[in-house]
Structures are given as C-alpha cells and as structure tokens.
C-alpha cells in the first residue's frame, strides 16, 4: 500500500468515522442525566484535595 491509498481511506472513511463520533457525542448530551454528569465533570479541576500525594515508590 502506498501513500495515495492511505490518503484516500483517510479522506473517505476517516471523515465518516469522525462524523459518527461527533454525532455520538452530541447525542450523549441529550440523554437523561447528562446535564448532571457534565456539571460534575466540570467541577473536577476545582475540587480541593486536602490529603497529600504519597510517593508510590516509598510504600
């Protein structure tokens, strides 16, 4: 297989695959409970971790 065959596959089936993933992600946002899960995921970086991170090498 040469470069042109890979490029043709990426142009056609790659586009179809990425469009299907996009539609799937958008559809997931309309499922019941998705708003609550998205709000919880958005708060992950803001959570205050009060416990120290232990060195895994010194168990």
C-alpha positions as CSV (number, residue, x, y, z in Angstrom):
1,X,0.0,0.0,0.0
2,X,1.3,3.4,-0.8
3,X,0.6,6.9,0.4
4,X,-2.2,7.6,-2.1
5,X,-4.3,4.6,-0.9
6,X,-3.9,5.6,2.8
7,X,-4.8,9.2,1.9
8,X,-8.0,8.1,0.1
9,X,-9.0,5.9,3.0
10,X,-8.5,8.8,5.4
11,X,-10.4,11.2,3.2
12,X,-13.4,9.0,2.9
13,X,-13.7,6.6,5.8
14,X,-11.9,8.8,8.2
15,X,-14.4,11.5,7.6
16,X,-17.3,9.1,8.1
17,X,-15.8,7.8,11.4
18,X,-15.1,11.3,12.8
19,X,-18.6,12.4,11.9
20,X,-20.1,9.4,13.6
21,X,-18.1,10.1,16.7
22,X,-19.3,13.7,16.6
23,X,-22.9,12.7,16.3
24,X,-22.5,10.2,19.1
25,X,-21.1,12.8,21.5
26,X,-23.8,15.2,20.7
27,X,-26.5,12.5,21.2
28,X,-25.0,11.6,24.6
29,X,-25.6,15.2,25.7
30,X,-29.4,14.7,25.2
31,X,-29.6,11.5,27.3
32,X,-31.4,11.8,30.7
33,X,-29.0,12.7,33.4
34,X,-26.3,14.0,31.1
35,X,-26.5,17.6,32.4
36,X,-25.8,16.4,35.9
37,X,-22.8,14.3,34.8
38,X,-21.4,17.2,32.7
39,X,-21.7,19.5,35.7
40,X,-19.9,17.1,37.9
41,X,-17.1,16.6,35.4
42,X,-16.7,20.3,35.0
43,X,-16.1,20.7,38.8
44,X,-13.3,18.1,38.9
45,X,-10.4,20.6,38.4
46,X,-11.9,22.8,41.2
47,X,-12.1,20.1,43.9
48,X,-9.9,20.7,46.9
49,X,-7.7,17.7,47.6
50,X,-6.7,18.1,51.3
51,X,-4.7,14.8,51.5
52,X,-1.0,14.8,50.5
53,X,0.0,12.8,47.5
54,X,2.1,9.9,48.7
55,X,5.2,8.8,46.9
56,X,4.4,5.4,45.3
57,X,8.0,4.3,45.4
58,X,8.1,4.5,49.3
59,X,5.3,2.2,50.3
